[in-house]
Amino acid sequence: MRDAARRGVRVQVLWYWVPVALYACTIFYLSSQSHPEEQLPSFLLEDVSDKVLHAVEYGILALLCYRAFRWATGPAVARQAVVLAIVTASVYGITDEVHQLFVPFRESSWQDWLADTIGATIGAISWRFLRSE
């Protein structure tokens, strides 16, 4: 019985938390680039504000965090999944902006963090209502 429970926990970690970690690593990788526009498809950069890109990027992160907090934790944490997802993505946004202070040719901006947080809020709340339980 214990082995089955452990396998279930491992599956939950893989299914819900690994996507969060992989996506966070992708954000970190792109933030480490002195010229990230070289890593992105050109259609993403044409006539699109970088604030919109920040919002979308962190909306996706918050969505993944919401899934993990909602379905791979206990009931007390799951009840707070929206708030935890927003806070987690927002705090990660702060660390991303601090990280960019040390990357040549990159800038750190509170407006970028604000766009990250707004995107995270929209992403987590939208996913919550689209996937109503």
C-alpha positions as CSV (number, residue, x, y, z in Angstrom):
1,M,0.0,0.0,0.0
2,R,2.8,2.4,0.9
3,D,4.6,1.7,-2.4
4,A,1.5,2.6,-4.4
5,A,1.1,5.8,-2.4
6,R,4.7,6.7,-3.1
7,R,4.3,6.0,-6.8
8,G,1.2,8.2,-6.8
9,V,3.2,11.1,-5.2
10,R,6.0,10.6,-7.8
11,V,3.5,10.7,-10.6
12,Q,1.9,13.9,-9.2
13,V,5.4,15.5,-8.9
14,L,6.2,14.6,-12.5
15,W,2.8,15.6,-13.9
16,Y,2.3,18.8,-12.1
17,W,5.6,20.2,-10.8
18,V,8.1,19.2,-13.5
19,P,6.3,21.5,-16.1
20,V,6.6,24.4,-13.6
21,A,10.3,23.8,-13.1
22,L,11.0,23.4,-16.8
23,Y,9.1,26.5,-17.7
24,A,10.9,28.5,-14.9
25,C,14.2,27.2,-16.3
26,T,13.1,28.4,-19.8
27,I,12.4,31.9,-18.4
28,F,15.8,31.9,-16.6
29,Y,17.5,30.8,-19.9
30,L,15.9,33.5,-21.9
31,S,16.7,36.1,-19.2
32,S,20.3,35.0,-19.3
33,Q,20.6,36.0,-22.9
34,S,22.1,39.4,-23.7
35,H,19.9,39.6,-26.8
36,P,16.9,37.3,-26.2
37,E,15.1,38.6,-29.3
38,E,17.6,36.3,-31.2
39,Q,16.1,33.3,-29.4
40,L,12.4,34.2,-30.1
41,P,10.5,33.8,-33.3
42,S,10.3,37.1,-35.1
43,F,6.5,37.1,-35.3
44,L,6.5,37.5,-31.5
45,L,8.5,40.7,-31.6
46,E,6.6,42.5,-34.4
47,D,4.3,45.2,-33.1
48,V,3.9,43.5,-29.7
49,S,4.9,45.4,-26.6
50,D,7.4,43.6,-24.4
51,K,5.0,44.2,-21.5
52,V,2.4,42.0,-23.3
53,L,5.1,39.3,-23.8
54,H,5.9,39.5,-20.1
55,A,2.2,39.2,-19.2
56,V,1.8,36.1,-21.4
57,E,5.0,34.5,-20.2
58,Y,4.0,34.9,-16.5
59,G,0.4,34.1,-17.2
60,I,1.5,30.7,-18.4
61,L,3.8,30.3,-15.4
62,A,0.9,31.1,-13.0
63,L,-1.3,28.7,-14.9
64,L,1.2,25.9,-14.4
65,C,1.7,26.9,-10.7
66,Y,-2.1,26.9,-10.2
67,R,-2.4,23.3,-11.6
68,A,0.4,22.1,-9.3
69,F,-0.9,23.8,-6.2
70,R,-4.5,22.8,-6.9
71,W,-3.9,19.1,-7.8
72,A,-0.6,18.0,-6.3
73,T,-1.0,19.3,-2.8
74,G,-3.2,18.8,0.2
75,P,-6.6,20.3,0.6
76,A,-5.5,23.3,2.7
77,V,-3.0,24.4,0.0
78,A,-5.4,23.6,-2.9
79,R,-7.9,26.0,-1.5
80,Q,-5.4,28.8,-1.8
81,A,-4.1,27.7,-5.3
82,V,-5.0,30.9,-7.1
83,V,-3.3,33.2,-4.6
84,L,-0.3,30.9,-4.3
85,A,0.1,30.7,-8.1
86,I,0.0,34.5,-8.4
87,V,2.4,35.1,-5.5
88,T,4.8,32.4,-6.8
89,A,4.9,33.8,-10.3
90,S,5.2,37.3,-9.1
91,V,8.1,36.5,-6.7
92,Y,9.8,34.6,-9.6
93,G,9.3,37.7,-11.7
94,I,11.2,39.7,-9.0
95,T,14.0,37.3,-9.1
96,D,14.1,37.4,-12.9
97,E,14.4,41.2,-12.8
98,V,17.2,41.0,-10.3
99,H,18.9,38.3,-12.4
100,Q,18.8,40.6,-15.4
101,L,20.8,43.3,-13.5
102,F,23.8,41.0,-14.0
103,V,23.3,40.2,-17.6
104,P,25.1,42.3,-20.1
105,F,22.9,44.6,-22.3
106,R,19.8,43.7,-20.2
107,E,17.8,46.0,-18.0
108,S,15.8,45.4,-14.9
109,S,12.4,47.2,-14.6
110,W,9.6,47.4,-12.1
111,Q,7.3,47.9,-15.0
112,D,8.3,44.5,-16.4
113,W,7.6,43.0,-12.9
114,L,4.2,44.7,-12.9
115,A,3.4,43.2,-16.3
116,D,4.6,39.8,-15.0
117,T,2.3,40.1,-12.0
118,I,-0.7,41.3,-14.0
119,G,-0.2,38.4,-16.4
120,A,0.1,35.9,-13.5
121,T,-3.1,37.2,-12.1
122,I,-5.0,36.9,-15.4
123,G,-3.5,33.5,-16.0
124,A,-4.3,32.0,-12.6
125,I,-7.8,33.4,-12.3
126,S,-8.7,32.5,-15.9
127,W,-7.5,29.0,-15.5
128,R,-9.4,28.7,-12.3
129,F,-12.7,29.7,-13.9
130,L,-12.1,27.8,-17.1
131,R,-11.4,24.7,-15.1
132,S,-14.2,25.2,-12.6
133,E,-14.2,22.4,-10.0
